């Protein structure tokens, strides 16, 4: 049972999440033989003020 956590700065729309989910689940099926209906994908959308690279916030 794969669990994939996708963290992004900012927001994704529903269509983007659907396309990303499809690509991830198809890749796990193709390369690891993991069934799509047993693959879980979670999107964490983080505001830029809560994510930094080094000492620079993504704002």
C-alpha positions as CSV (number, residue, x, y, z in Angstrom):
1,X,0.0,0.0,0.0
2,X,2.0,3.0,-1.2
3,X,1.5,6.3,0.6
4,X,2.8,9.4,-1.3
5,X,2.9,12.8,0.3
6,X,3.2,15.8,-2.2
7,X,4.2,19.0,-0.6
8,X,4.0,22.2,-2.6
9,X,4.4,25.9,-1.9
10,X,1.1,27.5,-2.7
11,X,-2.1,26.1,-4.1
12,X,-2.9,23.5,-6.8
13,X,-6.3,23.4,-8.4
14,X,-8.5,20.3,-8.6
15,X,-7.5,19.5,-12.2
16,X,-3.8,19.7,-11.4
17,X,-4.2,17.4,-8.4
18,X,-6.1,14.9,-10.6
19,X,-3.4,14.9,-13.2
20,X,-0.6,14.5,-10.7
21,X,-2.5,11.7,-8.9
22,X,-3.0,9.9,-12.2
23,X,0.7,10.2,-13.1
24,X,1.9,9.0,-9.6
25,X,-0.5,6.1,-9.4
26,X,0.2,5.0,-13.0
27,X,4.0,5.2,-12.3
28,X,3.7,3.0,-9.2
29,X,1.5,0.5,-11.1
30,X,4.0,0.4,-14.0
31,X,7.3,0.3,-12.1
32,X,6.3,-1.4,-8.8
33,X,3.2,-3.4,-9.6
34,X,1.2,-1.4,-7.0
35,X,-2.6,-1.3,-7.7
36,X,-4.1,2.2,-8.1
37,X,-6.9,1.4,-5.7
38,X,-4.3,0.7,-3.0
39,X,-2.3,3.8,-3.6
40,X,-2.9,6.8,-1.3
41,X,-1.7,10.3,-2.3
42,X,-2.0,13.3,0.0
43,X,-1.4,16.9,-1.0
44,X,0.0,19.4,1.5
45,X,-0.3,22.9,0.3
46,X,1.9,25.2,2.4
47,X,1.9,28.9,2.2
48,X,5.2,30.6,1.3
49,X,5.4,32.2,4.7
50,X,5.6,28.7,6.3
51,X,8.3,27.3,4.0
52,X,11.9,28.5,3.6
53,X,15.0,27.6,1.6
54,X,17.9,28.3,3.8
55,X,17.2,31.7,5.4
56,X,14.7,32.9,2.7
57,X,11.0,32.4,3.0
58,X,9.0,31.6,-0.2
59,X,6.8,34.8,0.1
